[in-house]
Structures are given as C-alpha cells and as structure tokens.
Amino acid sequence: MRVCITLTDREWQGCIDTAKKRNRKEDLFGPGVYKPDLSAFKAHAVGLLGEAAVGKYFHRPIDKVIYADGGDDGVDLKNLPGYGDSGIKTTTYMDDPWLRVEARNFIPRVKTWFLAAARMDSPVVHIVGYAYRSELEGLRVKQLRDNGPQNYILPERKLHSLPPIYLEQLWLF
C-alpha cells in the first residue's frame, strides 16, 4: 500500500530551487535528457520531490549539498532506523512503477532503496515502497534500452510497503 505525502508550497518550492542549483552542473558537463519529455532540470526536480516525501515521512531533511563535479556520495537519507543509509529513486510513472537502480550506482553503503512516484504539477508524492539491498543483489541486471545502463529492477508488487503515518507539520526548507 502506498503512502501519499503532500508537500507544502514551501517544501515544493525548496525542491524546485535545489533542482535549479543541481542543474547548474550542465555548465560543466552539458545538458542531459533522461527521456524525450524529461529534461535534466525536471529529472532533478522530480527526484527531489521523491527525496522530500521520504524525508518528510521519516522526519529527516534532504541532502541539499551541491557537488562541483556533479556527483554525490550516493546516499540520500542517512541512518534511517530499521533501514540504514538509504537511496531514493523517483519516477513519473504513477501506474505500476518499477524500482530501477543502475548497477553503477549500487553502492555498498546503501542498505535500502525507496521508490517514489511524483509529478511536477502536483504536491502529492506517492511513496510506492522499498526493497533491501540484499533483495536487489539476487536479481539479474537488465538493460532496458540500447546503450542504456544495466539496472536492478523490481516492480511495485514486489516492494515492501511502509506503514501509514499521521504527519505533523514539518518544514524541510
């Protein structure tokens, strides 16, 4: 069962502002396009909406550090009780989304991978579920597109659900 998190206007705008800062790396590395209708900026923004939703669920701030080389340490939320260091993947697909973790980003520190589903035009973000690293390690990697990356993939029906919660007001930005 999905958990739906509604971001406040301030939280949503904080994600957009951070996405703009993260997207400045295009000056060094050139523009990226993740699929025909998703620019690099929108990919950053959607990713941050997922990070903000999972962060809000666990009452944790998101990592707003911007790295000069365009990379990061691969951990989105640190030391989550019961989940350890965690990575968050966000998709724009709302119907039967997949948790897809690129094999090259499958770092040992991340113990749990969360999947969120978000749209740029909505403050409501779905936390679809999660999988432990050990569950993904046993999968065969798949390449979804020619010249695309190798991925560990789990469909929504195979993910664990988070328990529903009642949130108090939490300001992430």
GISUL-V427092 format. One record per pair of residues at least 12 apart in sequence whose C-alpha atoms are under 6 Angstrom apart, sorted by the first residue. I is the first residue (numbers start at 1). J is the second residue. D is the distance in whole Angstrom. If there is no record, write none. Layout:
# GISUL-V427092
i=I j=J d=D
i=I j=J d=D
This chain:
# GISUL-V427092
i=1 j=161 d=6
i=2 j=127 d=6
i=2 j=128 d=5
i=3 j=126 d=6
i=3 j=127 d=5
i=4 j=125 d=6
i=4 j=126 d=4
i=5 j=53 d=6
i=5 j=124 d=6
i=5 j=125 d=5
i=6 j=123 d=5
i=6 j=124 d=4
i=7 j=123 d=5
i=11 j=172 d=6
i=11 j=173 d=6
i=14 j=173 d=6
i=15 j=48 d=6
i=16 j=45 d=6
i=19 j=44 d=5
i=19 j=45 d=5
i=22 j=66 d=6
i=23 j=41 d=6
i=25 j=70 d=6
i=47 j=90 d=5
i=50 j=90 d=5
i=50 j=116 d=5
i=61 j=172 d=5
i=75 j=87 d=5
i=83 j=112 d=6
i=84 j=111 d=6
i=85 j=110 d=5
i=85 j=111 d=6
i=86 j=110 d=5
i=86 j=111 d=6
i=86 j=112 d=5
i=86 j=113 d=6
i=87 j=113 d=5
i=88 j=113 d=6
i=88 j=114 d=5
i=88 j=115 d=6
i=89 j=115 d=5
i=90 j=115 d=6
i=90 j=116 d=5
i=90 j=117 d=5
i=91 j=117 d=5
i=92 j=117 d=6
i=92 j=118 d=5
i=92 j=119 d=6
i=94 j=117 d=6
i=96 j=156 d=6
i=97 j=156 d=6
i=98 j=154 d=6
i=98 j=155 d=4
i=98 j=156 d=6
i=99 j=115 d=6
i=99 j=153 d=6
i=99 j=154 d=5
i=100 j=152 d=6
i=100 j=153 d=5
i=101 j=151 d=5
i=101 j=152 d=5
i=102 j=150 d=6
i=102 j=151 d=4
i=103 j=150 d=6
i=103 j=151 d=5
i=111 j=132 d=6
i=111 j=133 d=5
i=112 j=131 d=6
i=112 j=132 d=4
i=112 j=133 d=5
i=113 j=130 d=6
i=113 j=131 d=5
i=114 j=129 d=6
i=114 j=130 d=4
i=115 j=128 d=5
i=115 j=129 d=6
i=115 j=130 d=6
i=116 j=128 d=5
i=129 j=159 d=5
i=129 j=160 d=5
i=129 j=161 d=5
i=130 j=159 d=5
i=130 j=160 d=5
i=131 j=159 d=6
